[in-house]
């Protein structure tokens, strides 16, 4: 027996060192144990597949009761026996499983295991897996010699696993090093930021096996990250990616993910983006993000931006090796980007002091003799210089001057040389205040012998015209003797003007020239720092124009912009030292009122802003009218910071808009409504994951044939504390936040899955699903619908998408509707007759069916003109070859009237309320009366 064991151990050792094939070695270990422990009915080796989970790898026999070993998974949460082995790293023997509760009872009962022996695969403080020996008839009764044999073989298993992992890790390390070397080489050859990012995307995607990589880079002026580029291999198109960023309006300065990455300068992996509180929920819903890995781009200690790697399939993690490789590639990318961005900055009009100026100054510093004795060669250099250059002796007299300086100052050379600087060059501070008593930096440089720089002063020309200059004053040294200075200057007027334009673009609205949101938020923040809340209040008014969207839609954006300019001019008449007006965007304005002694003052100010809009606005031949709704919040009564002040004023504005063109103060009741809305929103985020949502179905009936031809899917939400939440309460909230995309996708998937079951049961019906404007506008809506139909093996003709007239009004991209129609599905116009221009939509949009709104059906038997309208709709639909269905049918009298008009398709409480899927089977079997 010992001889056989040593032979087996030697053979296994040989395999470990020569084959490096984990499975082959472990199969030999299993065979050796099973042959030596003859009372053992089964041996299995289990290796880790996830945290607290182990999967069968090799065993003898390789299946149990028809179940292969790789289908067997041990979960430490359910199996205390295995958990104890892992925790103690010691062998455990259970001679009678019926008397021990630690093993998972399911496999014990399934395979009728009588006794079990478990041992950890453990070597040099590393844990590799588990070994189990089973007996189905009688206890194993292992003796000391057998235990030693098992321990020897398991030790071989641990060494085999350790060696193969080391070998695999070594190959992976070499591969990663080569990839990093290739990435560094390719990045070093990039000539543009775009080329560098595309190269980085390719290598980071390979390192993490994920092509969905995007870059957010800091803006040069604001230092705020913004979306820059997206990998061409990403599931999203870059233009759609940029557009969604604009719509979501993520504040990257306050976004927790970006703040953490930029502050810590370390990568951040969020495996489950849905349940993690840090990511922006609206953004991850719109993009469909399930996990995200954010890498900082760091160069010279500064964060240039981030690389974001996202997954759309579900929670995802990466190994330490994958992350280290991605971080190294990001580091190499950052160094290249830093250089390229720096080069691009040098090409812009706005330039700071250049090396060229410094080099020329250094040349001048080497002139340690009296510059009046310059040789003709040096004079030629001076005369050809692009900057103005003149020299001063210790008395401030100009000793030489190049032609460029004379030209810039509008003098002849003879008029300058020999004169004191103050006689011919008026020298001003930035505020155009003239220097006096030789106090300018040039004079100080002349007195002290120290170099002086300035980028913010002015010179005057001969005719008195003032221009902005940038200069350096360099002392002339002859040994230890100080003989004067050389002044080198340039005209930076154009640069200053550009800086001013950029400042205006950053802080002022381009259309109205009013301060923008950035300016106002900063001003409110500064005002809050210095206000005395005992003496004064500070008020923020949020003003939204009424009927402006109608003007834009009717006359176009050019007329709309001119209306905004006229409104801004009227508001400007109310501006004072304590009243500031700015435009947020669209038709929204903010008014900041400082030093408010009595709240009653705000009534008059608000009334003035509403009053200036009373008169019509004349744009060309058009006479246009607009009003406003205005909300007011105050510090310290309603909020303590600028964001809450603006948000609360916005909330009050909506109340004013509901009341019709007036103003309204923010109240605690509104705050409670906001809190209630916020709580409902938080609950809505978790409703799908917690299975609180359910799809109900309401049948559609062909009354002429007494058949159910289809059903409409209707979403219902039952909250554990709030009870049944009405759809008209949570659907608008889902629309507003973008959650409707996730919920709508879930409803469609549930409805089509249920339809497949009904078809399999012989019920050949159609399924109608309501779509919102956000779903129709989503870039991947056509692909999503097609994919779900294919998953359920359903023909497109069995799906009907219902759209309201309001949705069609906003669905500017009619191509999406034609693409959906091209799949073979039907489009139905819901709530027909309650919109704005119904007949136009029948003409312009690919509609298949018209649903008569319940309000018309309800009154058709009492109001003659409603009945006539229904008759017209039905006959018009027939003439245009559209199907027509009446919804909200509740009485036999309504049915008879509809049948008389030729409308046979109906839906309503007369036949059935919306019911769960389980109750629909009875409806299919029930005869209609």
Secondary structure, 3 states (H helix, E strand, C coil): CHHHHHHHHHHHHHHHHHCCCHHHHHHHHHHHHHHHCCCCCEEEEEEEEECCEEEEEEEECCEECCEEHHHCEEECCCCHHHHHHHHHCCCEEECCHHHCCCCCHHHHHHHCCCEEEEEEEEECCEEEEEEEEEECCCCCCCCHHHHHHHHHHHHHHHHHHHHHHHHHHHHHHHHHHHHHHHHHHHHHCCCCHHHHHHHHHHHHHHHHCCCCEEEEEECCCCCCEEEEEECCCCCCCHHHHHHHHHHHCCCCCCCHHHHHHHHHCCCEEECCCCCCCCCCHHHHHHHCCCEEEEEEEEECCEEEEEEEEEECCCCCCCCHHHHHHHHHHHHHHHHHHHHHHHHHHHHCCCCCCCHHHHHHHHHHHCCCCCHHHCCHHHHHHHHHCCCEEEEEECCCEEEEECHHHHHHHCCCHHHHCCCEHHHHCCEECCCCCECCCCCCHHHHHHHHCCCEEEEEEEEECCCCCEEEEEEEEEEEEECCEEEEEEEEEEECHHHHHHHHHHHHHHHECCCCCCECHHHHHHHHHHHHHHCCCCCCEEEEEEEEEECHHHHHHHHCHHHHHHHHHHHHHHHHCCCCCCEEEEEEECCEEEEEEEEECCCHHHHHHHHHHHHCCCCCEEECCEEECCEEEEEEEEECCCCCCHHHHHHHHHHHHHHHHHHCCCEEECCHHHHHHHHHHHHHHHHHHHHCCCCCEEEEEEEEEECCCCEEEEEEEEEEEEECCCEEECHHHHHHHHHHHCCHHHHHHHHHHHHHHHHHHHHHCCCCCEEEEECCHHHHHCCCHHHHHHHHHHHCCCCHHHEEEEEEHHHHHHCCCHHHHHHHHHCCCEEEEEEECCCCCHHHHHHHCCCCEEEECHHHHHHCCCCHHHHHHHHHHHHHHHHCCCEEEEECCCCHHHHHHHHHCCCCEEECCCCCCCEEHHHHHHHHHCCCC
